[in-house]
């Protein structure tokens, strides 16, 4: 019976498709019947529908009769609800067959609903001969995801491939000629840009007159860059965090990805024209995707041309827009339609002027720089109460430097951003790729600095010396735990921003300030000793070695507590001063390091003149050459030699008078050097 009704498996599939179009069966029933038919091939699809009770014999007979009418074209069956709109739960099914279906229900069927008919699917060349597989794709709408100026995006489910997809369609109130052309152009451009930063387009469908068009693409779960930027700056302000934190680096990494995607589009002769945070998606797994290519243009070497026609720069009635923006027009953050296409807050000056012939890659460079501005500050370069006010600022006012809105904006990024926002196209960076390269270079330098800081941190933690980084204002940047051990200074007292000079004894501050300033000016290294009070109020002597860091205004300081040495030296100085004889202390090279008042009186020299002078200063000129050998011999074998040892010795007064003396020699070994102590008595 069924064989006489259908005749061939292909006719059975046609009957099933016709039943679906006229609402005689549900989409799920059609899909299930096709799957069963493809699995065994023994029964036609229409026979399976009847066996399952999904299609009655009377309706089947009417459909068979309908098959005798002249064939039309393949059809796209889209249930129309509420005057043509889509609602959640609707299904969109693409049907391919060798005979078309009319939109008018067959007389006497008693079923039917309005349908969109006539989508040009073309032959399915990939279907194996005789397989009978004809269901190309089935989509179930899962909910409205977002709505824009002329289109809306739905979440949908591909029941054949069992995957979630995005379905973008024209809004019913925007489904007019120019918007249809722009919508098709958007689908074409997006589909032509095979790049990880652009969502792949799966298919495009429309009625023969171009109405009720939609296309499907990969669905990206995540947040817009605008949302991510807003969250970052809200958190930063709320928690008083510095700008350069982990999330900031992530934002710059996403920005580099966007620049590279746009650079790829430029290499294919396409400019976006509506770059803003809202049109960039940051996926849940880190993917960065540039969306909404609806205003994109294909560019030639010296001119700008449309993919389809100049209709994309005209209003939906087909007439050129006036070029004047009314006060009631869209928000500065929404995409404008008409001659001045784009989003005012992110719009390049040439876009704001409606200068179509000037649009090119530098237009997108401006948009990218506006996004960078938002990353640095939290908002667009220009703001105002209306699109008119914002576009006036875009044309005639300079953007406020980001550093005036965010205090710790890196100078290199601010300079790049402001270059990109130049009114004159020729003053902007040469390409989107250049933007990416500069920001990526800054990120690499930051990573290197952080590695250096991590290594320094490890060294700081291990060192027993006092370590400190000091900025250009002599404020501490970083210290180590040795401060607590040596001085009892808590972390809060020596934390970032604490003044280094305030930790010094007031008597030493100006001298140290001058030393640090000279070091910054000249580079190199310097050493100084300074007194530092500890937590208990006692004074500690610290011997500091300071070094200017290359290409930075910071100074690296290493300090060692020399209080014990200083105390020992003070004791030795006291002993020398109270000695009854004239006493001189020299180092192993014979350089005088200390004398007492008695020696000053005996030789007639002031103390300042002797300190640092060779000990031969006190020896008669005729004996000085031999005396150097005596000093070297004593250093090799430092034996105590008392007074009155019988050696005839002479000394020379400052006025040249030579007189006989007795000398007692001894030595003192310190941790760092050998000192020679000579007690001198005039012999008469």
ZAMARGU-4260 file (C-alpha; in steps of 0.2 Angstrom, whole numbers, plus 5000, padded with zeros to 4 digits):
<rodrens>
0) 5000/5000/5000 | 5013/5012/5005 | 5024/5008/4990 | 5010/5012/4978 | 5008/5029/4987
5) 5026/5034/4987 | 5034/5024/4974 | 5052/5028/4978 | 5062/5032/4994 | 5065/5050/4988
10) 5046/5053/4987 | 5044/5046/5004 | 5056/5059/5011 | 5047/5073/5001 | 5030/5068/5009
15) 5038/5069/5026 | 5045/5086/5022 | 5029/5092/5016 | 5020/5085/5031 | 5032/5095/5042
20) 5030/5111/5032 | 5011/5110/5034 | 5012/5106/5053 | 5005/5089/5051 | 5020/5082/5061
25) 5032/5089/5074 | 5050/5093/5071 | 5056/5080/5083 | 5045/5067/5075 | 5053/5071/5058
30) 5070/5070/5064 | 5067/5054/5073 | 5059/5046/5057 | 5074/5052/5047 | 5087/5044/5059
35) 5077/5028/5059 | 5076/5028/5040 | 5095/5031/5038 | 5099/5017/5050 | 5090/5003/5041
40) 5085/5009/5024 | 5071/4996/5024 | 5056/5008/5026 | 5053/5025/5019 | 5052/5040/5030
45) 5033/5042/5027 | 5030/5024/5031 | 5039/5026/5048 | 5028/5041/5052 | 5013/5031/5049
50) 5019/5016/5058 | 5023/5027/5073 | 5006/5035/5072 | 5013/5052/5069 | 5004/5054/5052
55) 4987/5048/5048 | 4983/5039/5031 | 4971/5053/5026 | 4984/5067/5028 | 4997/5055/5019
60) 4985/5053/5004 | 4983/5072/5002 | 5002/5074/5003 | 5004/5061/4989 | 4992/5070/4979
65) 5001/5086/4982 | 5017/5078/4975 | 5009/5078/4957 | 5010/5097/4956 | 5025/5105/4947
70) 5041/5106/4958 | 5047/5122/4965 | 5063/5125/4974 | 5071/5119/4990 | 5064/5127/5005
75) 5068/5134/5022 | 5055/5130/5035 | 5054/5143/5049 | 5039/5142/5060 | 5032/5160/5061
80) 5025/5165/5078 | 5018/5182/5083 | 5018/5190/5066 | 5035/5183/5060 | 5046/5184/5075
85) 5055/5170/5083 | 5052/5165/5101 | 5061/5153/5113 | 5057/5135/5109 | 5054/5138/5090
90) 5064/5127/5078 | 5073/5131/5062 | 5074/5117/5050 | 5084/5116/5034 | 5076/5104/5021
95) 5085/5099/5005 | 5075/5089/4992 | 5074/5087/4973 | 5057/5095/4973 | 5052/5111/4981
100) 5037/5115/4992 | 5024/5129/4991 | 5020/5140/5005 | 5001/5138/5002 | 4993/5123/5011
105) 4985/5110/5000 | 4967/5111/4999 | 4958/5099/5010 | 4972/5096/5022 | 4964/5106/5036
110) 4982/5110/5043 | 4995/5123/5039 | 5004/5138/5045 | 5013/5152/5036 | 5031/5148/5032
115) 5046/5156/5024 | 5049/5147/5008 | 5063/5148/4995 | 5080/5147/5003 | 5093/5143/4989
120) 5102/5128/4997 | 5108/5121/4981 | 5112/5103/4978 | 5120/5093/4992 | 5135/5086/4983
125) 5142/5079/4999 | 5128/5067/5001 | 5132/5050/4995 | 5122/5043/4981 | 5107/5033/4987
130) 5110/5037/5005 | 5094/5046/5007 | 5101/5058/5020 | 5092/5074/5017 | 5091/5083/5034
135) 5105/5095/5033 | 5103/5104/5049 | 5090/5107/5063 | 5091/5121/5075 | 5081/5123/5091
140) 5080/5141/5098 | 5085/5141/5117 | 5083/5159/5121 | 5087/5177/5116 | 5106/5181/5120
145) 5107/5199/5115 | 5100/5212/5104 | 5108/5226/5094 | 5105/5240/5082 | 5098/5230/5068
150) 5100/5212/5073 | 5098/5200/5088 | 5107/5184/5093 | 5099/5169/5099 | 5106/5154/5107
155) 5102/5139/5097 | 5105/5120/5097 | 5110/5110/5082 | 5101/5093/5085 | 5110/5084/5072
160) 5128/5088/5077 | 5122/5090/5095 | 5131/5107/5098 | 5126/5124/5104 | 5127/5138/5091
165) 5123/5156/5089 | 5109/5162/5077 | 5109/5180/5072 | 5094/5187/5063 | 5088/5204/5058
170) 5076/5212/5070 | 5058/5212/5063 | 5058/5231/5064 | 5074/5233/5055 | 5071/5220/5041
175) 5072/5232/5026 | 5082/5233/5010 | 5098/5242/5016 | 5099/5232/5032 | 5097/5216/5023
180) 5112/5220/5012 | 5122/5225/5027 | 5117/5210/5036 | 5122/5198/5021 | 5138/5208/5020
185) 5142/5205/5038 | 5139/5187/5036 | 5151/5186/5021 | 5165/5196/5029 | 5164/5186/5045
190) 5164/5170/5035 | 5179/5175/5025 | 5190/5180/5040 | 5196/5163/5044 | 5206/5168/5060
195) 5205/5162/5078 | 5199/5180/5083 | 5184/5179/5072 | 5169/5167/5075 | 5167/5155/5061
200) 5150/5156/5051 | 5141/5140/5048 | 5128/5145/5036 | 5117/5160/5029 | 5099/5158/5024
205) 5086/5170/5018 | 5070/5171/5008 | 5071/5175/4989 | 5068/5193/4992 | 5081/5194/5006
210) 5069/5195/5020 | 5069/5185/5036 | 5088/5182/5034 | 5099/5174/5047 | 5116/5165/5049
215) 5123/5153/5062 | 5140/5153/5070 | 5150/5147/5084 | 5143/5152/5101 | 5156/5160/5113
220) 5152/5159/5131 | 5160/5173/5141 | 5159/5192/5144 | 5162/5207/5133 | 5178/5217/5135
225) 5168/5231/5141 | 5162/5221/5156 | 5179/5215/5160 | 5186/5232/5160 | 5172/5239/5171
230) 5174/5225/5183 | 5193/5228/5184 | 5192/5246/5187 | 5178/5244/5200 | 5188/5232/5210
235) 5204/5242/5208 | 5195/5258/5215 | 5186/5248/5229 | 5201/5239/5235 | 5214/5253/5231
240) 5224/5242/5220 | 5238/5248/5209 | 5234/5248/5190 | 5248/5236/5185 | 5241/5220/5193
245) 5238/5203/5186 | 5221/5208/5178 | 5228/5223/5170 | 5241/5212/5161 | 5227/5200/5156
250) 5218/5215/5148 | 5233/5220/5139 | 5235/5202/5133 | 5218/5202/5126 | 5221/5219/5118
255) 5236/5212/5109 | 5225/5198/5102 | 5212/5210/5096 | 5225/5220/5087 | 5232/5205/5079
260) 5214/5200/5073 | 5211/5217/5066 | 5228/5217/5058 | 5223/5200/5049 | 5207/5208/5043
265) 5217/5223/5036 | 5228/5210/5027 | 5213/5204/5019 | 5207/5221/5014 | 5194/5223/5027
270) 5192/5237/5041 | 5180/5235/5055 | 5174/5253/5059 | 5165/5249/5075 | 5179/5243/5087
275) 5174/5245/5105 | 5174/5234/5121 | 5156/5229/5118 | 5161/5221/5101 | 5174/5210/5109
280) 5171/5194/5118 | 5182/5186/5131 | 5178/5168/5132 | 5177/5158/5148 | 5192/5149/5142
285) 5203/5164/5137 | 5198/5165/5119 | 5197/5183/5112 | 5185/5186/5098 | 5181/5202/5088
290) 5162/5202/5085 | 5149/5212/5075 | 5157/5215/5058 | 5141/5224/5052 | 5149/5240/5048
295) 5165/5232/5040 | 5171/5239/5023 | 5182/5231/5010 | 5196/5243/5006 | 5207/5245/4990
300) 5224/5252/4990 | 5219/5271/4988 | 5200/5270/4990 | 5186/5263/5000 | 5173/5252/4991
305) 5158/5242/4998 | 5157/5223/4996 | 5140/5225/4989 | 5136/5243/4986 | 5136/5260/4994
310) 5120/5255/5003 | 5129/5252/5019 | 5132/5270/5021 | 5114/5275/5018 | 5099/5275/5029
315) 5086/5261/5028 | 5076/5270/5016 | 5090/5270/5003 | 5093/5289/5004 | 5109/5296/5010
320) 5109/5301/5028 | 5109/5320/5031 | 5126/5319/5040 | 5119/5329/5055 | 5116/5321/5071
325) 5101/5326/5081 | 5100/5328/5100 | 5088/5313/5102 | 5099/5301/5093 | 5107/5286/5100
330) 5118/5285/5116 | 5137/5289/5114 | 5140/5271/5117 | 5128/5264/5104 | 5132/5261/5086
335) 5125/5274/5075 | 5117/5270/5058 | 5117/5282/5043 | 5131/5291/5035 | 5141/5293/5051
340) 5143/5275/5055 | 5151/5269/5071 | 5150/5272/5090 | 5152/5291/5095 | 5163/5287/5110
345) 5175/5276/5100 | 5173/5285/5083 | 5188/5291/5073 | 5187/5310/5068 | 5185/5305/5050
350) 5170/5294/5054 | 5163/5309/5064 | 5165/5320/5049 | 5157/5307/5037 | 5172/5307/5027
355) 5170/5290/5019 | 5184/5292/5007 | 5197/5294/5022 | 5192/5278/5030 | 5205/5265/5031
360) 5216/5255/5043 | 5221/5270/5053 | 5202/5272/5057 | 5203/5255/5066 | 5220/5260/5074
365) 5210/5275/5082 | 5196/5263/5088 | 5209/5251/5095 | 5218/5266/5104 | 5201/5271/5111
370) 5199/5253/5118 | 5217/5255/5126 | 5212/5271/5133 | 5197/5262/5142 | 5209/5249/5148
375) 5220/5262/5156 | 5206/5273/5163 | 5190/5263/5164 | 5181/5274/5151 | 5181/5280/5133
380) 5192/5295/5128 | 5177/5306/5126 | 5160/5307/5135 | 5145/5318/5135 | 5126/5319/5137
385) 5123/5316/5119 | 5131/5308/5104 | 5131/5326/5097 | 5142/5332/5111 | 5153/5317/5110
390) 5156/5319/5091 | 5160/5337/5094 | 5174/5332/5106 | 5180/5319/5095 | 5182/5332/5081
395) 5189/5347/5091 | 5195/5342/5108 | 5211/5333/5113 | 5208/5318/5125 | 5213/5320/5143
400) 5229/5311/5146 | 5226/5294/5155 | 5238/5298/5169 | 5227/5313/5174 | 5213/5300/5178
405) 5224/5285/5184 | 5240/5290/5193 | 5251/5275/5189 | 5248/5273/5170 | 5264/5268/5162
410) 5272/5282/5152 | 5275/5271/5136 | 5257/5265/5135 | 5250/5282/5138 | 5261/5289/5124
415) 5255/5275/5112 | 5237/5278/5117 | 5238/5296/5113 | 5247/5294/5097 | 5233/5282/5091
420) 5220/5295/5096 | 5228/5309/5085 | 5215/5319/5075 | 5227/5317/5059 | 5228/5300/5052
425) 5246/5302/5048 | 5250/5305/5066 | 5244/5288/5072 | 5254/5272/5073 | 5256/5264/5056
430) 5245/5249/5059 | 5236/5238/5071 | 5251/5226/5070 | 5262/5241/5077 | 5250/5243/5091
435) 5251/5225/5095 | 5270/5225/5094 | 5272/5240/5106 | 5261/5233/5119 | 5268/5216/5118
440) 5285/5223/5120 | 5280/5232/5135 | 5273/5216/5142 | 5289/5207/5139 | 5299/5221/5148
445) 5287/5220/5162 | 5289/5201/5163 | 5308/5203/5163 | 5307/5216/5177 | 5296/5204/5187
450) 5308/5190/5185 | 5322/5201/5191 | 5311/5207/5206 | 5307/5189/5210 | 5326/5185/5210
455) 5329/5200/5220 | 5315/5195/5232 | 5323/5178/5235 | 5340/5186/5238 | 5332/5199/5250
460) 5325/5185/5260 | 5342/5176/5261 | 5353/5190/5265 | 5359/5195/5282 | 5363/5212/5277
465) 5351/5227/5277 | 5344/5228/5259 | 5333/5242/5252 | 5326/5249/5235 | 5324/5267/5236
470) 5314/5277/5223 | 5318/5295/5216 | 5310/5303/5231 | 5321/5293/5243 | 5306/5283/5248
475) 5308/5264/5252 | 5301/5252/5238 | 5307/5236/5246 | 5316/5230/5261 | 5321/5214/5269
480) 5319/5205/5285 | 5336/5209/5291 | 5329/5226/5296 | 5319/5218/5309 | 5334/5208/5315
485) 5346/5222/5316 | 5335/5237/5320 | 5319/5230/5326 | 5310/5240/5313 | 5292/5232/5309
490) 5286/5229/5291 | 5274/5244/5292 | 5288/5256/5297 | 5299/5251/5282 | 5285/5247/5270
495) 5283/5254/5252 | 5282/5273/5253 | 5291/5275/5270 | 5304/5288/5269 | 5322/5281/5270
500) 5330/5297/5277 | 5318/5297/5291 | 5326/5281/5297 | 5343/5290/5299 | 5349/5300/5313
505) 5345/5319/5310 | 5363/5323/5310 | 5367/5312/5295 | 5351/5315/5284 | 5357/5330/5273
510) 5374/5322/5270 | 5366/5306/5264 | 5353/5315/5254 | 5367/5324/5245 | 5376/5308/5242
515) 5360/5299/5235 | 5356/5314/5223 | 5374/5314/5216 | 5373/5295/5213 | 5357/5297/5203
520) 5365/5311/5193 | 5381/5302/5189 | 5377/5283/5191 | 5390/5271/5197 | 5392/5267/5216
525) 5394/5276/5232 | 5398/5272/5251 | 5393/5281/5266 | 5391/5277/5285 | 5376/5283/5294
530) 5368/5282/5312 | 5351/5274/5313 | 5341/5272/5329 | 5334/5255/5333 | 5317/5251/5340
535) 5324/5253/5358 | 5332/5270/5355 | 5350/5265/5354 | 5360/5271/5339 | 5367/5259/5327
540) 5381/5263/5314 | 5377/5256/5297 | 5390/5256/5283 | 5380/5258/5266 | 5385/5254/5249
545) 5373/5262/5236 | 5371/5258/5217 | 5361/5266/5204 | 5350/5253/5194 | 5352/5254/5175
550) 5339/5264/5166 | 5329/5267/5182 | 5328/5281/5195 | 5329/5268/5209 | 5344/5265/5220
555) 5349/5248/5227 | 5357/5249/5245 | 5366/5236/5255 | 5369/5240/5273 | 5380/5231/5286
560) 5379/5235/5305 | 5396/5241/5310 | 5392/5247/5327 | 5403/5234/5335 | 5418/5240/5324
565) 5414/5258/5328 | 5414/5255/5346 | 5430/5246/5345 | 5437/5260/5335 | 5431/5272/5348
570) 5439/5262/5362 | 5455/5261/5353 | 5454/5280/5349 | 5452/5283/5368 | 5467/5272/5372
575) 5478/5281/5360 | 5472/5298/5366 | 5476/5294/5384 | 5493/5287/5381 | 5507/5297/5389
580) 5518/5296/5374 | 5516/5303/5357 | 5507/5289/5348 | 5504/5286/5329 | 5494/5271/5322
585) 5497/5266/5304 | 5491/5253/5292 | 5501/5239/5283 | 5505/5251/5269 | 5512/5264/5281
590) 5498/5276/5280 | 5494/5286/5296 | 5476/5282/5302 | 5476/5289/5320 | 5487/5301/5330
595) 5485/5308/5348 | 5487/5326/5354 | 5504/5322/5361 | 5511/5318/5344 | 5503/5334/5337
600) 5513/5344/5350 | 5529/5334/5348 | 5530/5336/5329 | 5520/5352/5326 | 5508/5345/5314
605) 5489/5347/5315 | 5480/5331/5316 | 5471/5334/5299 | 5487/5335/5290 | 5494/5319/5297
610) 5479/5307/5294 | 5481/5299/5277 | 5499/5304/5275 | 5514/5291/5275 | 5522/5288/5291
615) 5539/5294/5283 | 5532/5311/5285 | 5539/5310/5303 | 5556/5303/5297 | 5571/5314/5292
620) 5572/5315/5273 | 5588/5306/5272 | 5581/5290/5280 | 5564/5289/5272 | 5569/5277/5258
625) 5576/5265/5270 | 5562/5267/5282 | 5549/5260/5269 | 5559/5244/5270 | 5559/5244/5289
630) 5539/5245/5288 | 5538/5231/5276 | 5549/5220/5286 | 5539/5223/5302 | 5523/5219/5293
635) 5530/5202/5288 | 5536/5199/5306 | 5527/5210/5318 | 5537/5208/5334 | 5535/5219/5349
640) 5549/5231/5351 | 5550/5241/5367 | 5558/5257/5371 | 5577/5259/5374 | 5581/5245/5362
645) 5597/5253/5358 | 5593/5258/5340 | 5599/5276/5336 | 5583/5284/5329 | 5579/5301/5323
650) 5563/5311/5319 | 5559/5327/5310 | 5548/5341/5316 | 5537/5350/5304 | 5549/5365/5304
655) 5563/5353/5298 | 5572/5351/5314 | 5579/5333/5317 | 5579/5326/5334 | 5583/5310/5343
660) 5569/5298/5348 | 5565/5282/5356 | 5551/5271/5348 | 5541/5257/5354 | 5532/5246/5341
665) 5517/5235/5343 | 5503/5229/5332 | 5484/5225/5332 | 5475/5214/5321 | 5457/5218/5317
670) 5445/5207/5306 | 5449/5218/5291 | 5467/5223/5293 | 5484/5224/5302 | 5488/5241/5312
675) 5505/5246/5317 | 5506/5256/5334 | 5521/5267/5337 | 5524/5276/5354 | 5537/5290/5351
680) 5547/5298/5365 | 5560/5312/5363 | 5577/5308/5369 | 5588/5320/5377
</rodrens>
